Structures are given as structure tokens and as C-alpha cells.
């Protein structure tokens, strides 16, 4: 399985992205398996809080660029598959903690920011890597990042594709805690257990209230990103960006 699901206590579930050989980059199987896992945690009445982490050295490197979509467009995949598991996390009444044990780039960063709370390893980082391969942020990242740091900083982080260090993430308010790498999952699970001991109805209603206050326009942002990504992915610049990444060289973008 590309995603592992386990109960860490009677009330806390841990979901682990399990493609460590690719830094947990998303392929079709992992998109489906993560949807199944978050839907399971959301629906299980015994689970009051759940956490998401990555196996091995990374949280998620983003989308697997070797994954073949066949005849489907990237817009279809973003809306139907990525949007599916991200929407479950957004809509469920339970607190969701991202235990970011390593790099969270591209859609991996989107996943991390979609969670309600975030614990980051001291050597980990967040990165909106899309600009490096001629793409635009997707999965709702434009909205999520703007909500967290404001338009100007969000736009800068997106176009410069900065590796946002743990210290910088904490300063910007992108994460709640920074802990030693080896303690990320333990810290997140202990935090989840502490939250799970609080009044569950109040916790659910509080999340519902704050999500409603913040999320006006998110679905529209996700749909717009998907449409624009469908344009960006067909460009020569995108092909050049992917080739340069695979060849470990600096891309030469030509604006077409």
C-alpha cells in the first residue's frame, strides 16, 4: 500500500504516505489510497483527531512527474483526485495535524497547509516548487498560502520557489511547532492525544466555525488553479523545466 493507516490510541489515527523511494511523491495509487485513508479517519466515530506524515526522509516531494495521466487532463486529475482528498480534510469536523518530517514541496506543501495544525522537523522545509518547472500552484495553495501570510509574501514565495526553512516557517506562521526531526511524529501524536481529550463536540464545532470564516472562495480558487495548470502544463517552458529537473541542471525558459 502507498499509504499506511494505524491507530496510535483509542482516539488518534496516524496516516503515513508510503512511497519513501520517491520522497512520497504522489502517483495515481497514492492519491486514491490517501483519499481512502482520510475518508476512513473522518468517518470513524472513534477517531477524534488524526495526523498525516511521510515515511522515510520526506513528507512529500509533490506530484510524481513520471506518473502518466493517459488521456486525462491535469485539470481533471486536480479536481477529481487531488481535490477529493484535500476536500475531505477541509470538510471533516476533526482536527488534522500535519507531521512534516522532511521536505513538503508542491502539492506536498498544499497538503501540509490544508491540515489544521502543523508540526515541522527542524531540518525540514516547505516549498512551492511549481515555478521551477513552469507551473502554477495548485490544489488550493494560492488561497491557503495567502490566508497564512498575506498576498505579497505568498506571491513572492510562489514565484521564487523558496525553500522555506523551519525557522522561517515558524516566523511566518506557516507551522505551529518546530521540533527535532526524530520527534516529529511522536510530538504530533501526543498533541493529537491531548486534543482528543477535550470536549469532542466543541472541537468539531470550533473547527467548523473557523473553517467557515476562512474558506469563502477556496473552491473557486482551486478550480481556477486547475484551469490555469491545464494551460501551463502544455507549454514548452514546462517541458524544459521537467527536463532540467530530471537532468539536474538549470532550466532555460523561453516564454512559450
Buried (B, 14 or more C-beta within 10 A) or exposed (E): EBBBBEBBBEBBBBBBBBBBEBBBBBBBBBBBBBBBBBBBBBEBEEBBBBBBBBBBBBBBBBBBBEBEEEEEBBBEBBBEBBBBBBBBBBEBBBBBBBBBBBBBBBBBBBBBBBBBBBBBBBBBBBBBBBBBBBBBBBBBBBBBBBBBBEEEEBBEBBEEBBEBBBEBBBEBEBBBBBBEBEBBBBBBBBBBBEBBEEEBEEBBEBBEEEBEEEBEEBBEBBBBBBBBBBEBBEBEBBBBBBEBBEEEEEBEBEEE
